[in-house]
């Protein structure tokens, strides 16, 4: 086993899990209930397709644009990536990647996000709602104010 393989291992509840990518490992560690346990959404083959637009600080063209498109298209579940001027449009499966992870790849590729307060607020809201959606899905069917807990 080489050093690169050690980066995609994780222990959870005494069991060592192996992952195909660091992205998968990060997602698993953030919400193991999406992958293991009783009827996990990832084993059911579910997908939550999102279409997002990101405002960049300036238009990207030439080789820099091509490098950015290549980096984004190498991510799991990303499809339909386009850059028009200073706007990036992307479709992805929320169960495999989220907007925060996409923003991190954009930053690594040298693309800066729009810095205006409205853009920061929008990105924060998108990240919050995606995290909330994933947390709710990982929690499964819990008791609600008007129904008893599920018997299990």
C-alpha positions in Angstrom: 0.0 0.0 0.0 1.5 3.4 -0.9 1.1 6.8 0.7 -1.6 7.9 -1.7 -3.8 4.9 -0.7 -3.6 6.0 2.9 -5.3 9.3 2.0 -8.5 7.5 1.0 -9.0 5.3 4.0 -11.2 6.1 7.0 -12.1 4.4 10.2 -15.7 4.6 11.4 -17.0 2.7 14.4 -14.0 0.3 14.3 -14.4 -0.5 10.6 -11.9 0.7 8.0 -13.5 1.9 4.8 -11.7 2.3 1.5 -12.6 5.1 -1.0 -12.0 5.6 -4.7 -11.4 9.4 -4.2 -10.7 11.9 -1.5 -14.0 13.5 -2.4 -15.9 10.3 -1.5 -13.9 10.0 1.8 -14.8 13.6 2.8 -18.4 13.1 2.1 -18.5 9.8 4.0 -16.8 11.3 7.1 -19.2 14.3 7.1 -22.4 12.1 7.0 -21.8 8.3 7.3 -25.6 7.7 7.6 -25.9 8.5 3.9 -23.8 5.5 3.1 -24.3 2.9 5.8 -27.1 1.7 8.0 -30.7 0.9 7.3 -31.6 2.0 3.8 -28.9 4.5 3.1 -29.7 6.9 0.2 -26.4 6.3 -1.6 -27.0 2.5 -1.9 -30.6 3.1 -3.2 -29.1 4.9 -6.2 -30.8 8.2 -5.3 -29.6 11.4 -6.9 -30.4 15.0 -6.0 -29.5 17.0 -9.0 -28.7 20.7 -8.5 -28.1 23.4 -11.1 -26.1 26.3 -9.7 -24.7 29.5 -11.1 -21.6 31.0 -9.6 -20.6 34.6 -10.2 -16.8 35.0 -10.7 -14.9 38.2 -9.9 -14.0 38.6 -13.6 -14.4 36.8 -17.0 -12.2 33.8 -17.6 -10.9 33.1 -21.0 -8.3 31.1 -23.0 -6.2 28.4 -21.3 -7.3 29.5 -17.9 -10.9 28.8 -18.9 -9.9 25.4 -20.3 -8.0 24.5 -17.2 -10.9 25.4 -15.0 -13.4 23.4 -17.1 -11.0 20.4 -16.9 -10.7 20.6 -13.1 -14.5 20.8 -12.7 -15.3 18.0 -15.1 -12.9 15.7 -13.2 -15.1 15.9 -10.1 -17.6 13.1 -9.4 -21.1 13.7 -10.7 -20.4 17.1 -12.2 -22.0 17.6 -15.7 -23.0 20.4 -17.9 -20.3 22.9 -16.9 -20.2 26.1 -18.9 -18.5 29.5 -18.4 -20.0 32.5 -20.1 -18.0 35.7 -19.2 -17.9 35.9 -15.4 -20.7 33.3 -14.8 -20.2 29.6 -14.2 -23.1 27.3 -14.6 -22.9 23.7 -13.3 -25.1 20.7 -12.7 -24.2 18.1 -10.0 -25.5 15.4 -7.7 -25.7 16.8 -4.2 -25.2 13.3 -2.7 -21.7 13.2 -4.3 -20.5 16.9 -4.2 -21.8 20.2 -2.8 -21.4 23.8 -3.7 -18.7 24.4 -1.0 -16.5 21.6 -2.5 -17.0 23.2 -6.0 -16.0 26.6 -4.7 -12.8 25.0 -3.2 -11.9 23.6 -6.6 -12.5 26.9 -8.2 -10.2 28.6 -5.7 -7.5 25.9 -6.3 -7.8 26.6 -10.0 -7.2 30.3 -9.4 -10.8 31.5 -10.0 -12.0 34.0 -7.5 -15.7 34.3 -6.6 -17.6 37.5 -6.9 -16.9 39.5 -3.7 -20.0 41.7 -3.5 -22.2 41.3 -0.4 -25.1 40.0 -2.4 -22.9 37.3 -4.0 -21.4 36.3 -0.6 -24.9 36.1 0.9 -26.2 34.0 -2.0 -23.3 31.5 -1.7 -23.7 31.3 2.1 -27.4 30.6 1.6 -26.8 27.9 -1.0 -24.1 26.3 1.3 -26.5 26.4 4.3 -29.5 24.9 2.4 -27.4 22.1 0.9 -25.8 21.2 4.3 -29.3 21.3 5.8 -30.7 19.1 3.0 -27.9 16.5 3.5 -28.2 16.6 7.3 -32.0 16.0 7.0 -31.5 13.1 4.6 -28.8 11.5 6.8 -31.1 11.8 9.8 -33.7 9.6 8.1 -37.4 9.4 9.1 -37.5 10.8 12.6 -40.5 11.5 14.8 -42.4 14.7 14.0 -44.6 16.8 16.2 -47.7 15.0 14.9 -46.6 11.4 14.5 -45.0 8.9 16.8 -41.4 7.7 16.3 -41.0 4.9 13.8 -40.6 1.4 15.4 -37.5 -0.2 14.3 
